[in-house]
Amino acid sequence: MTDTICHFAMSLDGFSAGPEQSLENPLGIGGERLHTWMFPDDRPIHEVDARMRELVGRPRGAYVMGRNMYGPIRGEWTGDWRGWWGDEPPYHAPVFVLTHHPHEPIEMTGGTTFHFVTDGFDAGYARAVEAAGEAGIAIAGGASTVRQALNAGAVDELVVHTAPILLGAGERPFDGVEGVTFEPFETAHSPWASHTRYRVRSRTDAG
């Protein structure tokens, strides 16, 4: 069976992105501070953070993400937006973008193709399962897509990177998540984040 991982960074007050996401602030105001552990600017990366970055960044067979994760455009598609990541995104696999507005697939350098799914999370996830085979799936965010994945019982492993900051407002990934239990099986710390890995069980898993 295809295994599905989801990981995200979160502030101490529960936000995975700051307020007012935009082209200038793709993670919302202050949201870039959530990822200091992963992308240090002025120091070597801590060995714990490096191990976690390698773990969550391992290649997957397909990805599912929300439209807000893909870009700042809202409503009907305009212009030639091709994602935040330049000509060669880091995915190197099919990426299924959840949206209400149809768009032709976009093929990028390095094996990434963005497919735009208009009929909901279940449909996007089913396409990812078919594309990934035994290679595994990652739920790439943002907060709304994480909630949908957890409520659908699609996530096998959740990794939360808790940064020692407060954002005060923004996007909360756990709001509205119901009928899910989390079994921690590894925790590791650096000065910049506490990393906790959970096995995820939905109500249907418990019978």
Long-range contacts (C-beta under 8 A, 24 or more apart in sequence): 2-61, 2-129, 2-132, 2-133, 2-134, 2-135, 2-136, 2-137, 3-136, 3-137, 3-156, 3-157, 4-136, 4-137, 4-138, 4-139, 4-149, 4-154, 4-155, 4-156, 4-157, 5-56, 5-60, 5-136, 5-137, 5-138, 5-139, 5-155, 5-156, 5-157, 5-158, 5-159, 6-138, 6-139, 6-146, 6-149, 6-150, 6-155, 6-157, 6-158, 6-159, 7-56, 7-138, 7-158, 7-159, 7-160, 7-161, 8-141, 8-143, 8-146, 8-159, 8-160, 8-161, 8-173, 9-34, 9-35, 9-37, 9-38, 9-160, 9-161, 9-162, 9-163, 9-193, 10-34, 10-160, 10-161, 10-162, 10-163, 10-173, 11-162, 11-163, 11-165, 11-166, 11-167, 11-170, 12-162, 12-163, 12-164, 12-165, 12-166, 13-166, 13-167, 13-168, 14-172, 14-174, 15-167, 15-168, 15-169, 15-170, 15-171, 15-172, 16-141, 16-142, 16-143, 16-146, 16-170, 16-171, 16-172, 16-173, 17-142, 17-143, 17-170, 17-171, 18-167, 18-169, 18-170, 19-167, 19-168, 19-169, 19-170, 21-68, 21-72, 21-171, 22-72, 23-72, 26-72, 26-84, 28-167, 28-170, 28-171, 30-165, 30-167, 31-167, 31-170, 33-163, 33-165, 34-161, 34-163, 34-165, 34-167, 35-163, 36-163, 36-192, 36-193, 37-161, 37-163, 37-190, 37-192, 37-193, 38-161, 40-192, 46-190, 46-191, 46-192, 48-188, 48-189, 48-190, 48-195, 49-190, 49-192, 49-193, 49-195, 51-188, 52-159, 52-161, 52-188, 52-193, 52-195, 55-159, 56-138, 56-159, 57-90, 59-92, 59-93, 59-135, 60-91, 60-93, 60-132, 60-135, 60-136, 60-137, 60-138, 61-93, 61-94, 61-131, 61-132, 61-133, 61-134, 61-135, 61-136, 61-137, 62-93, 62-94, 62-95, 62-96, 62-127, 62-128, 62-129, 62-131, 62-132, 62-135, 62-137, 62-138, 63-91, 63-93, 63-94, 63-95, 63-96, 63-128, 63-137, 63-138, 63-139, 63-140, 64-95, 64-96, 64-98, 64-121, 64-124, 64-125, 64-128, 64-137, 64-138, 64-139, 64-140, 64-145, 64-149, 65-95, 65-96, 65-97, 65-98, 65-139, 65-140, 65-141, 65-142, 65-145, 66-97, 66-98, 66-141, 66-142, 66-144, 66-145, 67-97, 67-98, 67-99, 67-100, 68-142, 68-144, 69-97, 69-140, 69-141, 69-142, 69-145, 70-97, 70-99, 70-114, 75-101, 76-101, 77-101, 77-103, 82-106, 82-108, 82-114, 83-108, 83-114, 88-112, 91-140, 93-131, 93-132, 93-135, 94-127, 94-128, 94-131, 94-132, 95-140, 96-124, 96-125, 96-127, 96-128, 96-131, 97-124, 98-124, 98-145, 98-148, 121-145, 121-148, 121-149, 121-152, 121-154, 122-152, 125-149, 125-152, 125-154, 142-171, 142-173, 143-171, 143-172, 143-173, 143-175, 144-171, 146-173, 147-173, 147-174, 147-175, 147-176, 147-177, 150-174, 150-177, 150-180, 150-200, 150-202, 151-176, 151-177, 151-178, 151-179, 151-180, 153-180, 153-202, 153-203, 153-204, 153-205, 155-200, 156-199, 156-200, 157-197, 157-198, 157-199, 157-200, 158-182, 158-197, 158-198, 158-200, 159-195, 159-196, 159-197, 159-198, 160-195, 160-196, 160-198, 161-193, 161-194, 161-195, 162-193, 162-194, 162-195, 162-196, 163-192, 163-193, 164-192, 164-193, 164-194, 179-203, 181-206
